[in-house]
């Protein structure tokens, strides 16, 4: 049901995760000062290469794509399970854990790439700041779902 506020929150989480797959919202940008090459790390579904440099170990990069895809799937599943509010709350909390893992992997990947470049300067782009926003939206969705559950339980008591 789209008219519920938690549905809007979950749709925003799906949209933000979708933004991470688009190159203008790349999470991290590295600037190599030795050769002054700029390259972006993008959560792109179609390639594992950056603009200038290919990634040596795509396993870490694939974990970012997998976590982001799981976030989209679980948020969509929670959105469709509107009749099962306790399950929706658990899915929101599990999705928060996945977002934290995604954020941790993005930070780990940044740190790993910093050590592979000579005198790097790292610029965090828009995509790096989106996961904390997703956590806030998921928390608000879980809070709204709990509020609905309390309302339904109080209405059942009155009958």
GROMACS elastic network, one bead per residue, 0.5 to 0.9 nm:
[ bonds ]
;  ai    aj funct       b0    kb
    1     4     6  0.62261   500
    1     7     6  0.68224   500
    1    79     6  0.79972   500
    1    80     6  0.79962   500
    1    82     6  0.67576   500
    2     5     6  0.76448   500
    2     6     6  0.84185   500
    2     7     6  0.54079   500
    2     8     6  0.66873   500
    2    11     6  0.89826   500
    2    79     6  0.86892   500
    3     6     6  0.87142   500
    3     7     6  0.71867   500
    3     8     6  0.78490   500
    4     7     6  0.54421   500
    4     8     6  0.69459   500
    4   144     6  0.86694   500
    5     8     6  0.51417   500
    5     9     6  0.64249   500
    5    10     6  0.87775   500
    5   141     6  0.74163   500
    5   144     6  0.71182   500
    5   145     6  0.88722   500
    6    10     6  0.61286   500
    6    11     6  0.85027   500
    6    79     6  0.82685   500
    6   137     6  0.86832   500
    6   138     6  0.84742   500
    6   140     6  0.72660   500
    6   142     6  0.73691   500
    6   143     6  0.83797   500
    6   144     6  0.58252   500
    6   145     6  0.65319   500
    7    10     6  0.50775   500
    7    11     6  0.60746   500
    7    12     6  0.85431   500
    7    78     6  0.88196   500
    7    79     6  0.59827   500
    7    80     6  0.89886   500
    7    82     6  0.84895   500
    7   141     6  0.74703   500
    8    11     6  0.50364   500
    8    12     6  0.61623   500
    8    13     6  0.86832   500
    8   141     6  0.83780   500
    9    12     6  0.50926   500
    9    13     6  0.63452   500
    9    14     6  0.88094   500
    9   134     6  0.88833   500
    9   137     6  0.55289   500
    9   138     6  0.68299   500
    9   140     6  0.72545   500
    9   141     6  0.57229   500
   10    14     6  0.63300   500
   10    15     6  0.86516   500
   10    75     6  0.58894   500
   10    76     6  0.73959   500
   10    78     6  0.77912   500
   10    79     6  0.63930   500
   10    92     6  0.86646   500
   10   134     6  0.89963   500
   10   137     6  0.72662   500
   10   138     6  0.68377   500
   10   141     6  0.67805   500
   11    14     6  0.50591   500
   11    15     6  0.61663   500
   11    16     6  0.86238   500
   11    75     6  0.77047   500
   11    76     6  0.77353   500
   11    79     6  0.77431   500
   12    16     6  0.60582   500
   12    17     6  0.85344   500
   12   134     6  0.80010   500
   12   137     6  0.75907   500
   13    16     6  0.51546   500
   13    17     6  0.61998   500
   13    18     6  0.85455   500
   13    71     6  0.82392   500
   13    72     6  0.75615   500
   13    75     6  0.70620   500
   13   131     6  0.89965   500
   13   133     6  0.84135   500
   13   134     6  0.55015   500
   13   135     6  0.85563   500
   13   137     6  0.67312   500
   13   138     6  0.72861   500
   14    17     6  0.51890   500
   14    18     6  0.61564   500
   14    19     6  0.86872   500
   14    71     6  0.75574   500
   14    72     6  0.51977   500
   14    73     6  0.83427   500
   14    75     6  0.64215   500
   14    76     6  0.71408   500
   14   134     6  0.89010   500
   15    19     6  0.62235   500
   15    20     6  0.89476   500
   15    72     6  0.84183   500
   16    20     6  0.66989   500
   16   127     6  0.87426   500
   16   130     6  0.68392   500
   16   131     6  0.81638   500
   16   133     6  0.86438   500
   16   134     6  0.72488   500
   17    20     6  0.53280   500
   17    21     6  0.72804   500
   17    68     6  0.61644   500
   17    69     6  0.77696   500
   17    71     6  0.71810   500
   17    72     6  0.63244   500
   17   130     6  0.82537   500
   17   131     6  0.82360   500
   17   134     6  0.82896   500
   18    21     6  0.55314   500
   18    22     6  0.72381   500
   18    68     6  0.82903   500
   18    69     6  0.86459   500
   18    72     6  0.76458   500
   19    22     6  0.53132   500
   19    23     6  0.83495   500
   19    24     6  0.84964   500
   19    25     6  0.62065   500
   19    26     6  0.85037   500
   19   127     6  0.76776   500
   19   130     6  0.89605   500
   20    23     6  0.75080   500
   20    24     6  0.86462   500
   20    25     6  0.58302   500
   20    26     6  0.62797   500
   20    27     6  0.71088   500
   20    42     6  0.76141   500
   20    43     6  0.59151   500
   20    44     6  0.78875   500
   20    68     6  0.79303   500
   20   127     6  0.58998   500
   20   128     6  0.88548   500
   20   130     6  0.82942   500
   21    24     6  0.89750   500
   21    25     6  0.76586   500
   21    26     6  0.76826   500
   21    42     6  0.70485   500
   21    45     6  0.65779   500
   21    65     6  0.83238   500
   21    68     6  0.86548   500
   22    25     6  0.57937   500
   22    26     6  0.69006   500
   22    42     6  0.75395   500
   22    43     6  0.72560   500
   22    44     6  0.65866   500
   22    45     6  0.89785   500
   23    26     6  0.51451   500
   23    27     6  0.88573   500
   23    40     6  0.83693   500
   23    41     6  0.86443   500
   23    42     6  0.57521   500
   23    43     6  0.74547   500
   23    44     6  0.69790   500
   24    42     6  0.85830   500
   24   125     6  0.89407   500
   24   126     6  0.84301   500
   24   127     6  0.86440   500
   25    28     6  0.89148   500
   25    42     6  0.79780   500
   25   125     6  0.69865   500
   25   126     6  0.55291   500
   25   128     6  0.85322   500
   26    29     6  0.73774   500
   26    40     6  0.68407   500
   26    41     6  0.63894   500
   26    43     6  0.68056   500
   26    44     6  0.88240   500
   26   124     6  0.87105   500
   26   125     6  0.62814   500
   26   126     6  0.67250   500
   26   127     6  0.51359   500
   26   128     6  0.75363   500
   27    40     6  0.82287   500
   27    41     6  0.68408   500
   27    42     6  0.65866   500
   27    43     6  0.77436   500
   27   106     6  0.77682   500
   27   124     6  0.63873   500
   27   125     6  0.52837   500
   27   126     6  0.60705   500
   27   129     6  0.76183   500
   27   130     6  0.83859   500
   28    40     6  0.62431   500
   28    41     6  0.55827   500
   28    42     6  0.73829   500
   28   106     6  0.81966   500
   28   110     6  0.73002   500
   28   122     6  0.73976   500
   28   123     6  0.63264   500
   28   125     6  0.54428   500
   28   126     6  0.81748   500
   28   127     6  0.71765   500
   28   128     6  0.63678   500
   29    38     6  0.74802   500
   29    39     6  0.61514   500
   29    41     6  0.61016   500
   29    42     6  0.86236   500
   29   121     6  0.88420   500
   29   122     6  0.61336   500
   29   123     6  0.51970   500
   29   124     6  0.61083   500
   29   125     6  0.65955   500
   30    37     6  0.85704   500
   30    38     6  0.61313   500
   30    39     6  0.56697   500
   30    40     6  0.61804   500
   30    41     6  0.77032   500
   30   110     6  0.85104   500
   30   113     6  0.82570   500
   30   114     6  0.80184   500
   30   117     6  0.89237   500
   30   120     6  0.68434   500
   30   121     6  0.63550   500
   30   123     6  0.62610   500
   30   124     6  0.84574   500
   31    36     6  0.65254   500
   31    37     6  0.61219   500
   31    39     6  0.65416   500
   31    40     6  0.85885   500
   31   117     6  0.88501   500
   31   119     6  0.89244   500
   31   120     6  0.58988   500
   31   121     6  0.55143   500
   31   122     6  0.63020   500
   31   123     6  0.76898   500
   32    35     6  0.60284   500
   32    36     6  0.50840   500
   32    37     6  0.53812   500
   32    38     6  0.62983   500
   32    39     6  0.81999   500
   32   117     6  0.63471   500
   32   118     6  0.65892   500
   32   119     6  0.68318   500
   32   120     6  0.51174   500
   32   121     6  0.69147   500
   32   122     6  0.87889   500
   33    37     6  0.72632   500
   33    38     6  0.87893   500
   33   117     6  0.85010   500
   33   118     6  0.68791   500
   33   119     6  0.59446   500
   33   120     6  0.59256   500
   33   121     6  0.72780   500
   34    37     6  0.80722   500
   34   117     6  0.83748   500
   34   118     6  0.61226   500
   34   119     6  0.69700   500
   34   120     6  0.82478   500
   35    38     6  0.89362   500
   35   118     6  0.89423   500
   37    52     6  0.72427   500
   37    53     6  0.88430   500
   38    51     6  0.80055   500
   38    52     6  0.70855   500
   38    53     6  0.89566   500
   39    50     6  0.61597   500
   39    51     6  0.53607   500
   39    52     6  0.54819   500
   39    53     6  0.67939   500
   40    50     6  0.57421   500
   40    51     6  0.62786   500
   40    52     6  0.81402   500
   40    53     6  0.89085   500
   41    44     6  0.87136   500
   41    49     6  0.81182   500
   41    50     6  0.57632   500
   41    51     6  0.82073   500
   41    55     6  0.89336   500
   41    61     6  0.88167   500
   42    45     6  0.89913   500
   42    48     6  0.83948   500
   42    49     6  0.84142   500
   42    50     6  0.68769   500
   43    47     6  0.87869   500
   43    48     6  0.83272   500
   43    61     6  0.78113   500
   43    62     6  0.86812   500
   43    64     6  0.70263   500
   43    65     6  0.60861   500
   43    68     6  0.85787   500
   44    47     6  0.60093   500
   44    48     6  0.71414   500
   44    49     6  0.87582   500
   44    65     6  0.77300   500
   45    48     6  0.78670   500
   45    65     6  0.71930   500
   47    50     6  0.82134   500
   48    54     6  0.73479   500
   48    55     6  0.69992   500
   48    58     6  0.67536   500
   48    61     6  0.74891   500
   48    62     6  0.81308   500
   49    52     6  0.80137   500
   49    53     6  0.68340   500
   49    55     6  0.60795   500
   49    58     6  0.89097   500
   50    53     6  0.55735   500
   50    54     6  0.56813   500
   50    55     6  0.71738   500
   51    54     6  0.79052   500
   55    58     6  0.60629   500
   55    61     6  0.82246   500
   57    60     6  0.64910   500
   57    61     6  0.74243   500
   58    62     6  0.58906   500
   58    63     6  0.85507   500
   59    62     6  0.50568   500
   59    63     6  0.63629   500
   59    64     6  0.89848   500
   60    63     6  0.51444   500
   60    64     6  0.67945   500
   60   105     6  0.75916   500
   60   106     6  0.89991   500
   60   108     6  0.88380   500
   60   109     6  0.68513   500
   61    64     6  0.53027   500
   61    65     6  0.67341   500
   61    66     6  0.88494   500
   61   105     6  0.86479   500
   61   106     6  0.86919   500
   61   109     6  0.75871   500
   62    65     6  0.50421   500
   62    66     6  0.60653   500
   62    67     6  0.85481   500
   63    67     6  0.59910   500
   63    68     6  0.84129   500
   63   102     6  0.80564   500
   63   105     6  0.75495   500
   64    67     6  0.52780   500
   64    68     6  0.61061   500
   64    69     6  0.85298   500
   64   101     6  0.89069   500
   64   102     6  0.60402   500
   64   103     6  0.87414   500
   64   105     6  0.65919   500
   64   106     6  0.69886   500
   65    68     6  0.51776   500
   65    69     6  0.60513   500
   65    70     6  0.85604   500
   65   102     6  0.88262   500
   66    69     6  0.51175   500
   66    70     6  0.61121   500
   66    71     6  0.86008   500
   66   102     6  0.89691   500
   67    70     6  0.50941   500
   67    71     6  0.61903   500
   67    72     6  0.87716   500
   67    98     6  0.63921   500
   67    99     6  0.75067   500
   67   101     6  0.74597   500
   67   102     6  0.57666   500
   68    71     6  0.50848   500
   68    72     6  0.64515   500
   68    73     6  0.87910   500
   68    98     6  0.81133   500
   68    99     6  0.77224   500
   68   102     6  0.68722   500
   69    72     6  0.51631   500
   69    73     6  0.62605   500
   69    74     6  0.87110   500
   70    74     6  0.60011   500
   70    75     6  0.83466   500
   70    95     6  0.82548   500
   70    98     6  0.76555   500
   71    74     6  0.53451   500
   71    75     6  0.60078   500
   71    76     6  0.84438   500
   71    95     6  0.59343   500
   71    96     6  0.85552   500
   71    98     6  0.64534   500
   71    99     6  0.69192   500
   72    75     6  0.52755   500
   72    76     6  0.60833   500
   72    77     6  0.85442   500
   72    95     6  0.89405   500
   73    76     6  0.51493   500
   73    77     6  0.60633   500
   73    78     6  0.85721   500
   74    78     6  0.59973   500
   74    79     6  0.84207   500
   74    91     6  0.66167   500
   74    92     6  0.80038   500
   74    94     6  0.83624   500
   74    95     6  0.65155   500
   75    78     6  0.50420   500
   75    79     6  0.60878   500
   75    80     6  0.86846   500
   75    91     6  0.74456   500
   75    92     6  0.71989   500
   75    95     6  0.70288   500
   75   138     6  0.87905   500
   76    80     6  0.62962   500
   76    81     6  0.87560   500
   77    80     6  0.51680   500
   77    81     6  0.62765   500
   77    88     6  0.83984   500
   77    91     6  0.81324   500
   78    81     6  0.51736   500
   78    82     6  0.70671   500
   78    84     6  0.89806   500
   78    85     6  0.89186   500
   78    87     6  0.76447   500
   78    88     6  0.50306   500
   78    89     6  0.80952   500
   78    90     6  0.88574   500
   78    91     6  0.59790   500
   78    92     6  0.71011   500
   79    82     6  0.61163   500
   79    88     6  0.75849   500
   80    83     6  0.83141   500
   80    88     6  0.89001   500
   81    84     6  0.55450   500
   81    85     6  0.73477   500
   81    87     6  0.75199   500
   81    88     6  0.63613   500
   82    85     6  0.60988   500
   82    87     6  0.88785   500
   82    88     6  0.69598   500
   82   145     6  0.89656   500
   83    88     6  0.86399   500
   84    87     6  0.55316   500
   84    88     6  0.63018   500
   84    89     6  0.89768   500
   85    89     6  0.62766   500
   85    90     6  0.87397   500
   85   145     6  0.63174   500
   85   146     6  0.75831   500
   85   148     6  0.80740   500
   85   149     6  0.65648   500
   86    89     6  0.51828   500
   86    90     6  0.64101   500
   86    91     6  0.86903   500
   86   145     6  0.81306   500
   86   146     6  0.79442   500
   86   149     6  0.78947   500
   87    90     6  0.51153   500
   87    91     6  0.61208   500
   87    92     6  0.85994   500
   88    91     6  0.50646   500
   88    92     6  0.61911   500
   88    93     6  0.87536   500
   88   142     6  0.75830   500
   88   145     6  0.74205   500
   89    92     6  0.50707   500
   89    93     6  0.63439   500
   89    94     6  0.86231   500
   89   141     6  0.80549   500
   89   142     6  0.51403   500
   89   143     6  0.82218   500
   89   145     6  0.65638   500
   89   146     6  0.72548   500
   90    93     6  0.51533   500
   90    94     6  0.60812   500
   90    95     6  0.84268   500
   90   142     6  0.82545   500
   91    95     6  0.59070   500
   91    96     6  0.85039   500
   91   142     6  0.88315   500
   92    96     6  0.62155   500
   92    97     6  0.87825   500
   92   138     6  0.57432   500
   92   139     6  0.73079   500
   92   141     6  0.73058   500
   92   142     6  0.59912   500
   93    97     6  0.64944   500
   93    98     6  0.88323   500
   93   138     6  0.74322   500
   93   139     6  0.75834   500
   93   142     6  0.74304   500
   94    97     6  0.50813   500
   94    98     6  0.64270   500
   94    99     6  0.87677   500
   95    99     6  0.61746   500
   95   100     6  0.85806   500
   95   135     6  0.83551   500
   95   138     6  0.75285   500
   96    99     6  0.50436   500
   96   100     6  0.62121   500
   96   101     6  0.86329   500
   96   134     6  0.78407   500
   96   135     6  0.55627   500
   96   136     6  0.88080   500
   96   138     6  0.65041   500
   96   139     6  0.77378   500
   97   100     6  0.50641   500
   97   101     6  0.62358   500
   97   102     6  0.86288   500
   97   135     6  0.87096   500
   98   102     6  0.61141   500
   98   103     6  0.85759   500
   99   103     6  0.61167   500
   99   104     6  0.84942   500
   99   131     6  0.60834   500
   99   132     6  0.79802   500
   99   134     6  0.72616   500
   99   135     6  0.67431   500
  100   103     6  0.50533   500
  100   104     6  0.60640   500
  100   105     6  0.85328   500
  100   131     6  0.75328   500
  100   132     6  0.81523   500
  100   135     6  0.78343   500
  101   105     6  0.60324   500
  101   106     6  0.84945   500
  102   105     6  0.50824   500
  102   106     6  0.61184   500
  102   107     6  0.86213   500
  102   131     6  0.76904   500
  103   106     6  0.50652   500
  103   107     6  0.62571   500
  103   108     6  0.85930   500
  103   128     6  0.76752   500
  103   129     6  0.89795   500
  103   131     6  0.62776   500
  103   132     6  0.80255   500
  104   107     6  0.50981   500
  104   108     6  0.60484   500
  104   109     6  0.84579   500
  105   109     6  0.58601   500
  105   110     6  0.83647   500
  106   109     6  0.50879   500
  106   110     6  0.61149   500
  106   111     6  0.86297   500
  106   128     6  0.75937   500
  107   110     6  0.50249   500
  107   111     6  0.61878   500
  107   112     6  0.85639   500
  107   128     6  0.86860   500
  108   111     6  0.50919   500
  108   112     6  0.60640   500
  108   113     6  0.85834   500
  109   112     6  0.50178   500
  109   113     6  0.61206   500
  109   114     6  0.85180   500
  110   113     6  0.52005   500
  110   114     6  0.61088   500
  110   115     6  0.88568   500
  110   122     6  0.80356   500
  111   114     6  0.50383   500
  111   115     6  0.65812   500
  111   116     6  0.89940   500
  112   115     6  0.54903   500
  112   116     6  0.67436   500
  113   116     6  0.50810   500
  113   117     6  0.65823   500
  113   120     6  0.88199   500
  114   117     6  0.55909   500
  114   118     6  0.79359   500
  114   119     6  0.80099   500
  114   120     6  0.59676   500
  114   121     6  0.79933   500
  114   122     6  0.76207   500
  115   118     6  0.75442   500
  115   119     6  0.86324   500
  115   120     6  0.81886   500
  116   120     6  0.87540   500
  117   120     6  0.57883   500
  124   127     6  0.78254   500
  124   128     6  0.59837   500
  124   129     6  0.79618   500
  125   128     6  0.58238   500
  125   129     6  0.74276   500
  126   129     6  0.55946   500
  126   130     6  0.66746   500
  127   130     6  0.52333   500
  127   131     6  0.76799   500
  128   131     6  0.68567   500
  128   132     6  0.86226   500
  129   132     6  0.61660   500
  129   133     6  0.71183   500
  130   133     6  0.51459   500
  130   134     6  0.63356   500
  130   135     6  0.89137   500
  131   135     6  0.63108   500
  131   136     6  0.87367   500
  132   135     6  0.50597   500
  132   136     6  0.64118   500
  132   137     6  0.87322   500
  133   136     6  0.51297   500
  133   137     6  0.62476   500
  133   138     6  0.86405   500
  134   137     6  0.50240   500
  134   138     6  0.60553   500
  134   139     6  0.84936   500
  135   138     6  0.51094   500
  135   139     6  0.60958   500
  135   140     6  0.85847   500
  136   139     6  0.51089   500
  136   140     6  0.61981   500
  136   141     6  0.86031   500
  137   140     6  0.50723   500
  137   141     6  0.61100   500
  137   142     6  0.86575   500
  138   142     6  0.61680   500
  138   143     6  0.85388   500
  139   142     6  0.51470   500
  139   143     6  0.61503   500
  139   144     6  0.86347   500
  140   143     6  0.50216   500
  140   144     6  0.61440   500
  140   145     6  0.85813   500
  141   144     6  0.51115   500
  141   145     6  0.61252   500
  141   146     6  0.86052   500
  142   145     6  0.50542   500
  142   146     6  0.61581   500
  142   147     6  0.85680   500
  143   146     6  0.51613   500
  143   147     6  0.62315   500
  143   148     6  0.87654   500
  144   148     6  0.62688   500
  144   149     6  0.86543   500
  145   148     6  0.50556   500
  145   149     6  0.62001   500
  145   150     6  0.86921   500
  146   150     6  0.62021   500
  146   151     6  0.85820   500
  147   150     6  0.51910   500
  147   151     6  0.62623   500
  147   152     6  0.87504   500
  148   151     6  0.50149   500
  148   152     6  0.62115   500
  148   153     6  0.86294   500
  149   152     6  0.51321   500
  149   153     6  0.61576   500
  149   154     6  0.85752   500
  150   153     6  0.50929   500
  150   154     6  0.60830   500
  150   155     6  0.85628   500
  151   154     6  0.51832   500
  151   155     6  0.62071   500
  151   156     6  0.86891   500
  152   155     6  0.50993   500
  152   156     6  0.62329   500
  152   157     6  0.87869   500
  153   156     6  0.50459   500
  153   157     6  0.63819   500
  153   158     6  0.89509   500
  154   157     6  0.51555   500
  154   158     6  0.66330   500
  155   158     6  0.53046   500
  155   159     6  0.69244   500
  156   159     6  0.55449   500
